Amino acid sequence: MLKKIYSKSSFILYRLLIESFFALWAISRACHLTTKNFLTPILFGAFFLSFRYVFKLKSEKTEIFTKHTLTLVRICGLFFTLLFLLAESPSLTEGLTNRLFQLIILAASGIGAFFLISAALSLLLIFAIPYTLADRGKQAKHLPLFCFFACILGWLPYFLYEYPAIMTPDSINQLEQVLHMIPYSNHHPWAHTMLIKAFYSIGYSLTGSPNASLAFFTVFQMIFMAGCAAWLIDTLQKLHINQILCYLIIAFYALIPYHGVFVVTIWKDVLFSGAFLLFSTALARIYFFQDKKSYIIYALSGLMVCLFRSNGWYAFLFSLPFLLFAFRRCLKTMLPLHLAILFAALFIKIPVMNAYQVAQPDFVESICIPLQQTARVLYEDKALTPEQWESVHKVIDTTYIKDLYDPGFADNMKELVRAGNPAYLTEHKGEYFTLWLSLGLKYPATYLQAYIGQTIGFWYPDVYYTVGDIDGIIANEAGVFSHPLIGGPLVVKTKEILQKLGDMLPLYGLLFSMGAMFWALICCIAIVFAKKQYPRFILFLPGLGLILTLLAATPVASEFRYAYSLAYTLPLYLLLPFVNGYSTLDRKS
């Protein structure tokens, strides 16, 4: 008997040592630590102690860490490990030319990453499964109102410094449509352009100043975004979320610098993100408790989600059948509600836009990833058949591909096609789908590399890009210009430091990473499944749908504003797995 116990203990010890060694290998390769680095034995010891602690917890808490939990850990561990290998493979195999050595390094790093990620997920689920955030104590009065004014106060310096707004080329394009300098276009959502026009017109009728008129819209945007955050706080109070957490969430909205920058920037992504938070919060309120206000806000915010970004429309369509199925016992309410959103969006998108002669985005805009994949094949001088070359030359001049191809930026290739013969491409979609498919079957590795390069910022945390590093109004003929109401070296330096903190402070920097937020979303879904709260998955589906639409058609690999809706809704997603309450679906059943 003692011999068996000793043998089992020895096996566990050897297993933990092996797991620690492979974890160290993965971290050393990913972080470029040499085999002689003094940190390697420290990390090895830390991994061993951590793995032993997790193993002990799993052994003690068998009622929590069941086979069901283990399966979730393995699935998520494999998924995150795959993302790690896809993103880091060039770094992991740097300096190696032999294919066999490359495969060995990738395999060892993958095994180590899996052990490390699985241990972290196991620890997360062991503590998360029994944990709830219910706080039946006295709730602070007027906390949503405090949230609203805290946000306005936190964002006010950005408004004064960037008065009347921050405007990029996209913003100026919309303002020129408002002023009828160029025709209406839905390339930037026309509904959003019309909202700008409404507030600009009110401002101009009262002030006669282009700058002041633009500021009317900026102030509206600040009020709207603060109101969205306040309604989230109101919802969290109704769900009895701990008051301290509510204050931390208020600080997140009021003090994180990119919120202050974005709310004074004229971009469709900003109001879309606020609308998406409203939509997700209303969905949660309908799920946990039903009231008429939630249905109204759900419908209005759902319409904004459909109209203010093209991927919002597709995310809504993606989520629609699942939402109706999840609320199938409430179809008398939910079916008309969703049909109203759908038909209102279609009415604006088709007859209304046609009546105002709104030009729709061209076909090239919707094929960014296939275009980048095909361009990568040409960039790498891969062999094409004469027929394939003929199809390529009918549409694009390949002379400049080597100069213009950028793995994470599709606009160069889009403009190259537009300078060629985009009409032929639009009229012969079948021919070019066949070309794209045949090249993909012949060069799958090249297509995969192109896809990784075009989307990596949305699914992997450790990707560098600036967030909120924009200022002023670009030169334009619309009569608006930057006119800061506050300034000086102190203001400029403070803003600069706040922007750089995301690159300087560990953990805090994760709030500036789209990939980290995506991983957090997946972890929240894993917790929900580990708790066997399967119906609650529907609350995360719209956010997941948004990310999937970006992964299907993003024009830029690392544009934070495209996923800003995920950042703005993040506090809700992080808390949903821990809400202690029954859904209306459960009550119906």
Protein Blocks (a to p, Z undefined) as FASTA:
>chain_A
ZZmmmmmmmmmmmmmmmmmmmmmmmmmmmnopafkbmklmmmmmmmmmmmmmmmmmmmmm
mmlmgfklmmmmmmmmmmmmmmmmmmmmmmmmgoiabfklmmmmmmmmmmmmmmmmmmmm
mmmmmmmmmpccbdfbdcdehklmmmmmmmmmmmmmmmmmmogbdcdfklmmmmmmmnom
accdfkbafklmmmmmmmmmmmmmmnopaklmmmmmmmmmmmmmmmmmmmmmmmmmmnop
afklmmmmmmmmmmmmklmmmmmcccfklmmmmmmmmmmmmmmmmmmoccfklmmmmmmm
mmmmmmmpmklmmmmmmmmmmmmmmmmmmmmmmmmmmmmmmmmmmmmmmmmmmmnopacd
dfklmmmmmmmmmmmmmmnopacdfklmmmmmmmpccklmmmmpcfklcklmmmmmmmmm
mmlmmmmmmlmmmmmmmmmmmmmmlmmmmmmmmmmmmmpfbbcddehiaghjdddfeopa
cddfbecjklmmmmmmmmmmmmmmghjlmmmpfklmmmmmmmmmmmmmmnopmklmmmmm
mmmmmmmmmmmmpcbfblfklmmmmmmmmmmmmmmmmpccddfklmmZZ
